[in-house]
Amino acid sequence: MKKISAMLLSLCLLLCGCASPEPPRSEGLLIVCSDFPAYDFAREIAGEKAELCLLIKPGTEVHSYEPTPRDVVRMESSDLFICNGGESEAWLETLSSGCMNTVRMMDCVETLTEEEKEGMYIRGEDGEEEELDEHVWTSPQNAVLISEEICARLCEIDPGNAELYTANLRAFTAELRELDAELHRVIDNAPHRTLIFADRFPMRYFTREYGLDYFAAFPGCSSESEASAKTVAFLIDRVREEGLSAVLYMEFSNEKLANVICEDTGCSKLPFYSVHNLTAEQFEAGMGYLDLMRINLESLKEALY
């Protein structure tokens, strides 16, 4: 299916080519972003000096996205294209990336492989090739590194506004470091060090950053939504053995597994955001990475205490 999609996209590119009409744009820079973390970091740094285009729209599933011919024209006519990289964006291989000024967020940080933790429900054969965990932005420290690279690239493209971009970076990274300090204060003083995710687990960079252990129903990019009875029982036992008062569920979750665990153990369920995307309502309200991570901070105050 991926090969067919890639062939169709390549055909669209041949038909569209450079003669395709470019959508109207402002006089400033055009920054095209594949996902919301890239968009939000660019928004913080570029401010009013750029027009931003978000390809994966709020409220939609990130992993099933395929670019339209219009998206391709937009990317290739941009002054800067910011993407995540990795298997979930394999469609990038079909683009004429040689003519695009691109920042790949996964290239800005040290990457980790996905873990198969005890108790996870994983369909398929053991011993499959390890995959990189692509959710690199979930660590605030990584968010700083990514933002620094975006700023450096903007300063190269538009040196006349370099001072503004640098000032915006300083302000944004100061907030990220303040968030990091708050997270450390809550986590370092907590009586518990284990989190239970009744859901996918896209937070490996986060838990490693803060020295947390975890158990989860599925790996980070799993397409599964129904856990086995064995996995459900395992997570219920972990909640009881750890003496935890809450389990976590990720954004866009159906919350079914969290409800089952809560009914059996009497614990509560709390939201946790990987910030891979947000709802249309949150987007319209101007919410960003910092807002969603502060919701995570509040959830940790209950889940670890």
N, C-alpha and C positions, 0 to 999 in steps of 0.2 A: 504493500500500500504506500509506504514512504517513497519507493522508487517511482511509482506511478505519479504521485503528487509532485515529485521533483521534475519528472518529465513534462508534466502539464505546465508547471511554473516556468521551466526553461522555454517552452513553446510560447507562453505568454510574453516572455522577455523578447523573443525574436520578433513577435508580432508588434510589440509595443516599441521596443528600441528607444533610441534617443529622440525619435520624432513624436512620441506620445506627448499630448499636452500636459504640462505641469500644472497642478492645482494652484489657484491664486495664493500668493504668499506676501507677507509684509516685507518692508525694506530691510529689516534686521536679519540676523542669522536664523537659519532654519535648523533646528535640532530635532531629529527623529529618534524616538526611543522605543525599543521593542516591548518593554514591560514597565510596570509602575515604579519599582525601585529606581530604575535608571531615569525615568521621567521626573521623579520627585527630587533626586539629587541634582539633576540638571536645572530644575526650576529654582532650587535654592541658590545655585551659584550664578546662573545666567540672569536671573531677575527679569526685568523688562527689556533686556537687550536681545532677546531671541524669541522667535515663535517656536513653540514646542508642539510636537505631534506624537501622540501615544498610539501605537499600533494595536496593542491588545487592550480592548476597551474595558472600562470598569464593569465588574459583575460577570465577566466571561471567563471561561476556563482557559488557563494559560497553556496547558499541555497539548491542546487540540488545535492551536492556532496555526493557520497557513496564510501567508501573505497573498493579498489580491494583486492584480497587475497595477492598480492604483497605488497600493502600498509600496510596490517595487519602485515605481517612478518617484514616489516621495522620498524613499531611502536614497536612491541614486542621485537625486537633485539636492540632497541636504548638505549643509556645511559640516555637520557632525552627526554621525550615527552611533548611538549607544545601545549596546545589546548585552546579553548575559554570556552568550557562547554555550557550548556544551551540546549534548544530544537533543535536548528539547528544542534547540534552534538549528537543527540539521539543515533546514531549508536555506540557511545562509550560504551553504556551499554552492548553491545554484546562482547566486548573485554575482554581479561584476564587481566584487569587493575591492579590486585593485584601484578603482577610481573613487572609492569612498574613504573618507576620513573616519575611522572607526575606533571606538573604545569598547573593548570586551571586558566586562566586569570580572570575569573569572581569571583574566590575565593580570589583574591588579593585586591579587592576594595569593596566599598559600592555600591550595585546594586540598580537600579531604575526600576520601572515598566513602560511599554510603556504607553504613554498618548493618549487619544482620544480627540484631540483638536477640537474646533469649526470649522466647515467647511470641515473637513476631509471626504473623501469618504471611508466608511467602510462597506464592504459587510458582512452580517451575523446578528445574533440576538444581541441586547443589553444585557448587564448583563453577558456576557461570562467571564470566569475566567481570571483574570489579568495575563499578561505575563511579564516576566522580559525583559527589554531592554538589549540586549546582546552586544551592541556596546561600551563596556566599555573603550576601548583604545582611543576613540575620544577626551577625555580630556587629555591634556599633563600632568596634575598632576597624573592622573591614569596611564599614560604611565610610569611615574617615579616609582610608586608603583609596577607595574608589572615587570619592569626591575630590581628593587631591589630584588624581589623574585627569578627571573631567576638567578641573580648573586649569591644569597645565595645558591641556589641549586647546581649551578656549582662548587662553592667553596667546598661544601660537597662531591661532586662526584670526583672532581679532585683537592685536596688541594695543590698539587705541583704547580699549576698555579693560586692559589687564588689571589696572589698579582696582576697578570696581569688582571684577571677578574674584580677585584675591581678598578683598575686604569681605565679600559675601561668603567666601570659603571660611575665613577666620570666624565669622559669626556662627555659621552652621556647625563647624567642627567644635566650637566651644559648647554648643548645645548638645552635640553628640557625646562629648566627654563628660558633661554634667549628667547626662542620662546614664552613661557608663558608671560614674561614681555612685549614683543612686542605686543602680542595680547591684553593685558590689556591697553597698551598705545593707541592703535587704537580704541578699543571698549569704553574705559572709557571716551574718549574725543569726541566721535561721536555724531552728532546731533540726530540720530535715534537709537532706541533700539530694533527694530523689523526686523526680517528676513522673507522673503517669499520663501518657498521651493516649486517650481513647480514640485514636485517629491515626492518620499518617504522621510521620516524624520528619519534618523538613528543618529541624532546629539544631543540627549537629554542631554547626559553627558557634551557635549561641551557648549550648551546654558545655562545650569544650572551653570556651572563653571564661566561663564562670565556675568551672569545676563541678558541674552538676552531673549526677547519674540520671538515667531515665529508662523507662520501659514504654513500648508503644505497640500498637496493633499492626502497623504496616510501615515499610520504609517510606522515605520522603516523596518519591515520585511514583509510588504504587498506584495502579489503576483500580485496585480492589476497594470495595466499600463494605463487604460483608465478611467479618472475621469468623474464623472457625470456632467451634465450641471450646476447643483446647486453648486458643488464644484468649477468649473471653474469661475462662476459668483462671488462667494464669494471671491476667491483669487484676481480677477480683482478689486473688490470693495476695498479690503484691500490695494492693491498697491496704489490706488488713494487716499484713506482716509489717509494713512500714508505718502503720498507724496514721495514714494520711487522711486529711479532711476533705480533699477535693481532687478531681481528675480534670484534665484539660482537653478541649476540643479545638480544632483549627478552623479558620475562616472558611466559609462555604461548606461546612460539614453538615450532614443530615442529623448529627448528634445522637443517632440511634444507639451506638455502642456506649456512649457516655451515659445515656439514660438507663441502659441495662445495668451498668456497673453501679450507678447511683442507687437504683432500686434495690440492688442486692446488698450493698454495703452501708447505705445511709449517708454517703458522702455527697458533696455538692459538685456541680460541673461549672467550669469557668472557661471563658474564651481565651485563646492565645493566637496571636497573629504572626504569620511568617512574612507578611507584607508583600507577598508575591502579586497580590491584586487587592482591590477593595470594592465595595458596592458603589453603584452609581450615586446613591444618596450621600455616602461618605465623600466621594469625589467632588460632588457639587458643593458640599460643605467646606471644601478646601482642606480636608484632613490629609496628613502626610505620614511619613515614616515615624517621625518623633511622636505624633499623636497615638499611633497604633502601638508603638513600643511602650508608651506610658500606660496603655491599657494592660499590656503584658506585665508591667511592673506591679500594677494593682492586683492582678491575678496571682503573682508570685507571693505577695504579702499574705494571701490566704492559703495558697497551696502548700507553702513550706512552713507554715506556723500552726 
